[in-house]
Amino acid sequence: MNMRSLCALGLAALVAACANAPSRSKLDETLYAYAGAIRWGDLGSVEVFLDPERRAELAPKPIERERMAQLQVTGYHVQSKEQSSETELRQVVQITLVNRHTLVERSVIDRQVWRWDEEAKAWWLTSGLPDFAPGR
């Protein structure tokens, strides 16, 4: 088999793999955008990732909004990621942050559960936003 045939075969396999996993790239895009919103402390942007079926219950309360305004995220590190099915992903993220008033740094472990919504063609966060309360 010559090099041209080998490349064509590899390209065909790649296209076939991508065609069978359209939600994978959407998942990567969603996780990247969510991580960016958390890093920038943009609660308005973060809320759009919440599962619409549970958004009212998962949305941050006023005290959580105030707490977030006092914090500066300095790190967002995925510790583990497991896609248990085509429609569910679980990941554990360590978020490092600094309190702007005390300049104390601490870390929070965020255990995320994401679900694929076939109708909306979107991944939704079903586990809620990270708990930034001190001592948790």
Residue pairs with C-beta under 8 A, 6 or more apart in sequence:
1 9
18 25
23 86
23 116
23 121
23 123
26 121
26 122
26 123
27 89
27 114
27 116
27 123
30 49
30 114
30 122
30 123
31 91
31 114
31 123
33 49
34 46
34 49
34 125
35 76
35 93
37 45
37 46
37 49
38 46
38 73
38 76
38 95
38 130
39 73
39 76
40 73
41 68
41 69
41 71
41 72
41 73
43 60
43 65
43 68
43 129
46 129
47 55
47 59
47 60
47 129
49 124
49 125
50 58
50 59
50 124
50 125
50 128
50 129
51 58
51 115
51 124
51 125
51 126
52 120
52 124
53 124
54 126
58 125
58 126
58 128
58 129
60 68
60 129
64 129
64 132
64 133
67 132
67 133
68 132
70 99
70 100
70 101
71 97
71 98
71 99
71 100
71 132
72 97
72 98
72 100
73 95
73 96
73 97
74 96
74 97
74 98
74 105
75 94
75 95
75 96
75 97
75 107
76 93
76 94
76 95
76 96
77 93
77 94
77 95
77 96
78 91
78 92
78 93
79 91
79 92
79 93
79 94
79 109
80 91
80 92
81 89
81 90
81 91
81 92
82 89
82 90
82 91
83 89
83 90
84 90
86 116
87 115
87 116
87 118
88 113
88 114
88 115
88 116
89 112
89 113
89 114
89 123
90 111
90 112
90 113
90 114
91 111
91 112
91 114
92 109
92 110
92 111
92 112
93 109
93 110
93 112
93 130
94 107
94 108
94 109
94 110
95 107
95 108
95 109
95 110
95 130
96 105
96 106
96 107
97 105
97 106
97 107
97 108
97 132
98 104
98 105
99 106
106 134
108 130
108 131
108 132
108 136
110 130
110 131
111 127
112 125
112 127
113 125
113 126
113 127
114 123
114 124
114 125
114 126
115 123
115 124
115 126
116 122
116 123
117 123
117 124
